[in-house]
Amino acid sequence: MSSKRAKGLGRGLSALMAGVDTAAQPREDNASQGLPIELGEKYVPIEKIFPNPEQPRRRFADEDLEDLANSIRAKGVIQPLIVRKRPNGEGEFEIVAGERRWRASQMAQLHELPVIEREFTDTEVLEVAIIENIQRSDLNPVEEAFGYQQLMDKFGHTQEKLAEALGKSRSYIANLLRLLNLPDTVQDYLKEGKLSIGHARALITTDNATSIARQVVEGGLSVRETEKLVKRLAQGSENSDATPKQRAPSAADKDADTKALEGDLSAAIGMSVSVNHDSKNEKGTVVISYSSLDQLDDICRIINSNN
């Protein structure tokens, strides 16, 4: 069993980690293969087990946890949790995979849980946590995007490399990451299932995404209706706030090349980019929208890196 990689670790994501210096400790049996050592199944008091602080999954539905807790009350925990020794915690363990089972077991008032202890580096813990979560069908799009962003931030991977490793298209990764630029309120609607990804895409380029999102949720608008609402509000704002000479071209006015350029720039820096090009005078503006001070710092760093 120790000679096989844990089920669910895709070759693609494992390959992503190949170029990362993990400063791994020597591993006697599996060192030549770069595999974690399985130390065997055992039972551990539940109060000695702690969640992974880097867990990409932030929301656990109470109803789903209660269903799992009922199953655990009836049959126990069938699949052991994967854990590692907790850094700076004597006799304590950190969950690598299985936090949902741990939470449900607390609801079921279990006193101890079956675990398999392995020696994982911080890199491998993050890899397993992200893989376990993005392979779950009930993971909401914001959590999935956050998992991809973690891989990029932690290891410096590009969207192209992620797309290739995950078997996704580059546009899928880029569009998902753009959800993280939406205001927190809109992201919460996505997490709660009140908005779909289609709704969110229509809101990404708007300056008043929060207020429009509320209208969409309260009115139960479809994606197509949301797109029309965004377009109507944008045209109304342009007509009232700018003279014909000052008015920036709307998304409908832009040609395919400009739209493609906007998409490429947005994907490259992970933020919404608008290109307003005056083809007659061959000049224009590039507008980068940021939603946090961290993103503003990123923009400054990108600009300064060329100096």
Protein Blocks (a to p, Z undefined) as FASTA:
>chain_A
ZZpccehiafklmmmmmmpcehpacdfklmmnopacdebjadddfklpccdfklmblbdc
fklmmmmmmmmmmnopfbacdddddehighiacdfbhplmmmmmmmnopabdcddddddd
fklmmmmmmmmmmmpmklcfklmmmmmmmmmmmnopafklmmmmnopafklmmmmmmmmm
pcfklmmmmmnopacfklmmmmmmpmklmmmmmmmmmnopafklmmmmmmmmmmmmmmmm
pcfklpccdfklpcfklmmmmmmmmmmnopacdddddfknopaddddddfbfklmmmmmm
mmmmmZZ
